[in-house]
Structures are given as C-alpha cells and as structure tokens.
Amino acid sequence: MSEYAPGTFQFAERIMDMNVMEARRGAEAQRLRRRARADRASGQRLHFRTLAWLGQRLTNWGVRLQERYSTEGSSPVPQSA
C-alpha cells in the first residue's frame, strides 16, 4: 500500500515537476543575465576604442589646422569698423 492517499501521488509529482521547471527558468534567467553583462562590456570596449580613435583623428586634424593657419596667419586680418 502507498503512503499517499489516492490522487495525492500525482499531486506531489506535479509539484516536483513545477519545482524543476522553476529551477530551469531561474538557471536560464541567470545565464541570460551573465550573457547580457558580457555583451554590454564588449560593447563598451568597442565604444571606448571608437571614441579613442575619433579623439586621435580630431587631435591630428587640429594640429594640422594650427600648422596651416599659423603660417598663413602672419598677416593681420582686416577688421570692419
């Protein structure tokens, strides 16, 4: 004879199944959170590299402009009165 009353074994089995499904959902959610953090960090590194590249380009451009206009700028610019 079973220790469960008629019909309670199926109920207990269903509760165990629900607990397993909940544990799987929790594990999947944790995996997705870790993946999102890793993707975000990767995106930030790309963003930082892009900004560093752009900053270097702007600096070089500024230096070239200063060199170009400092030699041409020796004559005073006429100012309107």
Contacts in CASP RR format, 6 or more apart in sequence:
PFRMAT RR
TARGET T0000
AUTHOR 0000-0000-0000
METHOD contacts of the structure
MODEL  1
MSEYAPGTFQFAERIMDMNVMEARRGAEAQRLRRRARADRASGQRLHFRT
LAWLGQRLTNWGVRLQERYSTEGSSPVPQSA
2 9 0 8 1.000
4 12 0 8 1.000
END
